[in-house]
């Protein structure tokens, strides 16, 4: 088990705290210790912080459906439930995924606020838990503002017996971002000097996500983002952050290729070097490929390897364990439904089970840029090469995601929230700012590091269009494309064209999800539905 997510069982009869695989922390459990009693225990804040991270495990479970499936990367089969409606920008305010994604983020915020409300009671050796709580509160609101746009910012545990929710109206997008950035910055102070753990919030992760929030707000602050990202990139060795990348002179040779000038010398071919980089790219996601190498290409299929999941490229990730059970956990599972929260997959739709529902199929539009010729490394590490239709003529040919090759809701692929390749490309983006291109060596160097790992040629002039295109193929199936299009100001143009070409129903308001009808109904005449719904 990944220990950071061991569950907490609060024993009423012995007034003691122990960890357990059977229950997750439930702060409303009537048999549990009171918050006051819990906070007086030696490790109460640690256990509360574990509960925050535990609660977040549900958040990525349906994110793919609401984010990636509404981009030009992915399509859904026409006969499978409400997935085609989401894909076609026909999301209903009563949609279950829309409601549970919102409520799962809010549930995590509630757990984080429990720590923040009581932060002055935290002992010196558990101050980092306060930083983790600020970090997770910011991260969840970052999820919400990008998905729903105008949302309330909840900064305390609300008393459901009172009308405290009325003090938290929907805020303008810019105001939400200001609070997100402030929370990330507050977390940095608490996390400074803490132990680096990819499964826990860290100072480095907080700095980078604060920068990403600066870039994502309605009026991006490129200068502040650049300074924050530079502080990490220029000191990446002290943070132990780097790309997983094999230099050509260190690459493995899979088969003998005679040097024309010296037949006894084995020459490393481009195809062999690309195979090394394919393996590197798979390792970023914690995957390993089976079998060997034949006729210039790697054989076999991808599988998850927990030994590879903690690596220098991962900055912050959510851990999941493989558990065999007939009681699978979904994004809307209640406490009583769960056998072990560690067994939750970050998204049923993104794993090997996705094809059974037809929800992680690459669009033909995406397959025009994700080809073996254009993407010799990412092609094999991102999509199922065996299902690829090189002619793009056969519309029935379904090419699926292989980044998360585990079995649905009992899978053990971790969900990577932030990795170093993203930091490098965000840094290039910050330096570009409002310009259409740059020759700034810092931006070029950062961009080219990601290009070289993908087996592509370096550039000497970086354009904003190049950067957006690079992000598309680097982070496909990682739920970034829609937000990248919005952040670059290209969502309306790109998605309108994509929608028209595929008989979908995108309008400029549909960049954002409908505010859940359940929230509007809970406080009549208080919250307002988003335009277009």
N, C-alpha and C positions, 0 to 999 in steps of 0.2 A: 504494500500500500504506500502511496505517496503520503508521507506522514503529515504534511501540512494540512491535509484535508481529513484527518481523522476526526470523527464526529464526537460531539460532547454529550454525555448523558449526565444530567444533574440528579443526584439521588436525594430524594426528600427524606427517606427513613434514616440515613446515616449522616445526613448533612455533609456530604463530601462530593468532590468533583472528580470524575474519571473520564477518560476518553473511551469511545465505543464506535464500532462499525455499524451499529444497529439504528442509531438515532442521529439526527442533526440537532443543533442547538435551536430550541424553540422558546423564545423569550416570553411567550404568552402561555406556556405550559403550566397549568394550575398545580402540578405536582413538583414544579421546579422551585429552586431557591429564588427568593426575591432578588431584584437587581441590587438592592442595598446589600444583601448578604453575599451575593456573588462578587461584588466589587471589593468586599473586605477580605476575600481569600487571597492567598499568596500569588496565585497565577490567574486571577479572575479576568484581568485585562487581556492576557494572552488567549484565554479561551474565548472571550468575546470577539477578539480579532479573528481567530480561526473561524468563528461563526459568520463573520462578514464575508470571508473568502469562500466559505461553504455556500452561503446564500448566492454568491455570484455565479456558481456553477450552472445555475439554471439559465442565466442571461444569454449565453451564446447558443442555447439549444434550438432557437427558431430564428436567429438573426439572419441566417442565410436566406430564408424565404422572404424576409422583409427588405433586405438590402441587395444582395447579389442578384437575386431573381428579378429585381426591378431595374437591372442595368442591361447594357447591351452585350454582356458576356455570356449570359445563361438564359435558357428557355425551359419551358415545361411542356410535357406532352398534353395534348388537348383533352384527354379523357380522365385525368387524374384529379378528382376533388376540386378544391378551391385554389390549387396551385396555379392553374392557367389564368384565373382571374387576377391573382396577385401579379403574375408575369405580364398581364395585359394592362396593368394600371387601373384595374377595376376593384380596388380594395374597398371593402365595406367598413364603416366605423364600428360595426358589431363583429368584425372578424376576430376569431379567437386568438390568432397569433398576434394581431395588433394589440389586443388587450393584455395578453400574458407577458409580452415583451415589456410593455410599460410597467405592469405591476411587479415583475421580477426585478427590474431595475429599482423600483421604488422600495421593494422589500429589502434589498441590499442597502439602500440609503438609510432605511430605518435602523438596521443593525449598526451601521456606521455611526449614525447620530446618537445611538445609545452610549457609545464610547466618547464621542465628542462632548455630549452633554455632561459627562462625568469626568472629563479629562483632568481636572485639578486633583482628582483622587488617585491618579495613576502613579505608582511608585517609580522611582528613578530608573530602575532597570527595565521598565515596561513603557517608557515614553514613546518608543518606536511604534507601539500599537496605536497611539493617537495619530501619528503620521500616517499610518496605514489607513485609518478611518477617514481622514481628510482626503487621502488619495482615492480611495474607493468611492467616496461621495462625489468627488469631482468626476471620476471616470464614468459613473452611472449617469450623471447629469449630461456629460459629454455625449454618451450614447443617445440620450433622450432628445437633446436639442438638435442633434444632427438628423434624427429620425422624424421628430414631430415639430420641430422648429420652436414655436412659442410654448414653453412649458413652465410650470411653477418651479421654484428652487427651494427645496425643503431642507432647512438647516437645523431642525430639532425633531425630536420624537413627538409626534402630535398626539394629543389626548383625544381619543375617539368619543369620549363622553362629553366633550365640549365642541364648540364651533371653531376650533383653532385652524382648521383647513381654510376657513374663510380669510385668514390672514395671508394666504399663499396663492395669489392669483397667477394666471399665466403672465409671464414677463416677456418683454420684447427680446428677441434673439440676442441682441448685443448685451443686454443686462445679464442674461444667463451666462454668456461667455465670460463676462467680467468676474462673476462669482466662481465659475469653474477654474479660471486662471488663478484667482486668489486662493482657492482651496489647494490646488496643486503646489503653489508657492509656499503655503503654510506647511504642507506635508514635507517639503524639502528640509525645512529647519528641524523638524522632529526626526526625520530619517537620516540626517547627516551623521556620518560615522557608524551607521548601522551595518550589519553583515549583509553582503550581497547574496540574495537568494532569488533565483528566477521565478519561484513560485510565490513570492511575496512582493509587495510594493517596495521600491527602493528609491534612493535619491536620484540615481541616474534615470530611472523610468519616469519619475515625477518631472524632472527637468525637460525631458524629451516630449512628454505629453502636454506639458504647459506650452511648449513651443508649437506643437501641432494645433493646440487650441487657438493660439495667436494667429496661426495661418488660416484657421477655419472660420473665424468670426467674420461678420458681414464686411467690416473694414479691416483687412488683415494688417497686423503690425509686423512687417517683415524684419525690421531692425531688432526688435526684442526677440523674435524667434531665432534670428541668426546668431545673436549673442548666446542664447541658451544652448543651441545646438553646437556651436563652436566650442563651448566649454566642455562638452562631452567628447566630440570628435577629436579635438586637440589633446585630450587626455584619455583616449579610449583604452590604452593599455592599463591605466590605473583602475578603470571600471571593468576590465576584462571583457570588453566588447570588441568584436571584429567579425568580418565575414568569414564563413567557412569557404575556403578557397585553396586550391592546389596550384602552385606554380608549375609551369610546364616542365622545368628541369627536375621536379620532384614527382612527376606523374608516374603511375603504374603502366606497364606495357602488357597488354593482354594476349597478343599473338606476335609471332616473329614477322617482321617486315624488313626485308633486306635493303640495305643502302645500295643504290645503283652504283655508287663509286667504290663500295667495299661490301661485297655480298655477305661477309661474315658479321657485319654490324647490324644490330637491330635498331631500326629507326622508329621513333614515336610518330605515328600519323596524326593528322588533325582529328580523325574520327576517334582514335584512342584517347586523345586528350579531352575531347568533348565528353567521352564516357566518364572520365575522371570527374569532370565538372558536373555531369548529371548526378553522379553519386554524391558529390558535395551538396548539391542543391536538395537532394532527397534527405540528406542528413539534417539539414536545417529544420525540416518538419518532423524529425525523429523517425525517418523511414529508411529501410534498407531494401535493396533489390536482390531477388533470388537469381540462381543460375549464373551463367557466365556471359561470354561475349562472342558473337558470331557475325561474320560478314559485315563488320563495321558498326555493329549496334549491340547494346546490352540486351540480354535475354531475360525472360522471367517477369515477375510482377513485384509490386511494392508491398511491404508489410511494415507495421509499426514496430519499433524497437525502443523500449523505455530507456535503454542504456544510452541512446543517442539524443534524447529529448532535451537534456540540459546541455547546452553548448554555448559558445561565445557569442553566437549571433542572436540568441534569444535574450531579450531584456526583461520581459514580463510575460508569463503565461499562466494559464489555468490548467491544473492537473486533473486528469481523469485516469481511472484504473479499469482494467478488463475484469469483469465479473460476470459469470454465467448465472443467469436468473431468468425466470419467466415473468418477472414483475418489473418490467422496464420502466425507467424514469423518463418523463417527458418534461417539456418546459412548463406545463401546467399541473404537474403532479403535486399533490398535497403531502404533508408529512407522513400520513398514515399509508400512503401508496409506496413509500420508498423502502427498499430493502437496504440499499447502500448508495448514498449520494455519489460516492466515488465512481460508480459505474455509469453515471450519466455521460452520454456522448455530447460533444459541444454542438453537434447538429446531426440529427438522423439523416437529413436531406443531403448532407455533404459527404457522407461516408459511402461504403460499398452498398448500403441499402438504398441510397438515393435513386439509382437507376430503376429499382422496382417501383418507385413512385414517379419516375420520370421527371425529377426536379433538379438534377445537376448536369443537364445536357448543354454542351457548348453550343452557342449560336453559330450559324454559318458566317456571320459577320466577324465573330471572334476567330474562327478557324481560318479566316483569310490572313490574319496576322500571326497566328500561332501555327506555324508550319515547320516541318523538319529543316527546311532550307533557311527560313528566317530566324528560327529559334532552335538551334541544334541542341541546346541544353534544357531550356524550360519546357520545350515540347514534350520530351519524354518524362520529365519530372512533374508535369502539371496535368496532362490529359492522357487518356488511355490510347496509346498509339495503335493498338490492335483494332480499335473501332474507328480509326480515322479514315475519312474518305478524301483522298488526295485531290479528286476532281471537283469536290464540293457540289456535285450535280445530284447525288443521291440524297434527297431530303429526309429519307427514312433512316439514314446512317446516323446513329447517336454516339457522340464522343463524350465520354464522361470524365469527371474529376478523379485523379488518383493521388492528390495531396494528402488525403485522409483515408487510408486504405483499411479501416477497421469496420467491424460489423455493427453498424447502426448504434442503437442505444446501449449496447453492452461494450462499446468500443473504448479504446484506451489512448487514442490520439489526443495529445494535449492541444488546447486552443491557445495560439500565440496572439497575445494582445499587441505586442510591440517587438520588432526585431531590428537589428542594426542596419539592414539594407534600407528600411524605411527612414531611419535617422539620416543616412547619407543623402537620400533623395529629397527629404524635407529640407536639408541644409542647402542643397542646390536650388531648391524652390525659393527659400528665403533670400538667397543672394540674388536670384533673378528678379524677385520683387515684381514690380509692375512692368518691367521690360519684357520684350518678346524674345530676346536672346542675350547671351553673355559669353565673353571669353575669359571671364574671371577664373584664374587658375584653381581657386578653392572649389568653386562649383564644378568645374570640369573634372578635377581630380576625384571628387566625391561621386559624381555621375559615372565616371569611367571605371571605378572600382566595381560597381554593380554590373556594368556592361561586360567587363572582362570575366567576371565569374559566370556570366551567361554565354561565354564563348563568342562575344561580338567585338567588333572593332571599336577602338577608342574614337572619340570625337574631339575636335579642337574648337568647335563653336556649339554651344548648347542653346537650343530653342525651347520655349515653353511647350510647343507641340511635341518635341522629342521627349521631354520629361513626362508629359501626360501619357504618351504612348508607351514609354518604358515602365511606368507604374502599372499600366494595364496588364502587361504580360508578367511582370515580376510578382504582382500580388493577386493574380486571378484566383478566385475561390476563397480569398481571405477577406471578403466583405469590404473592400476598399473602393472599388470602381465608382459606385454611385456617388460616394462622398468626394472622391477626387474630381469628378465632373462638376459637382456643385462648387467645390472650392476653387477650381480653375475658371469658373464662369462659363462652362461649356455644356452644362446639363441640358438646357432648353434646346440648343441647336442639335446636339448629338442624339438625344433621346427622341426629339421630334422626327428627325430623319429616320432613325431606327424604327420608331413606331409606325410611321407611314409605310415603310418598306415591308413591315410584317403585320399590317392590319391590326395594330394595337390601339390603345386609347390614351396615350400620354398627352397631358397638357402641362403647362408650366407650373400649375399648383400641385401636380401629382409627384413632384420631386419629394414631397414630404408625405408621411403617413397621416391618415385621419386621426384626430385626437380620439381616444377610445370613448365610445358612446357610454360605456359603463361609468367613466369618470364624470361625464356631463350629467348623467342621470343621478349620480350620487349627490351632486350639488346643483340642483336645477337653477338655471339662469345665472350661473356663476362662471362656468367655463364656456368658451366659445369654440365651435367647430372650425377646423381649418378650412380655408377657401378651397373650393373644388369638390367638397363632399356634402 
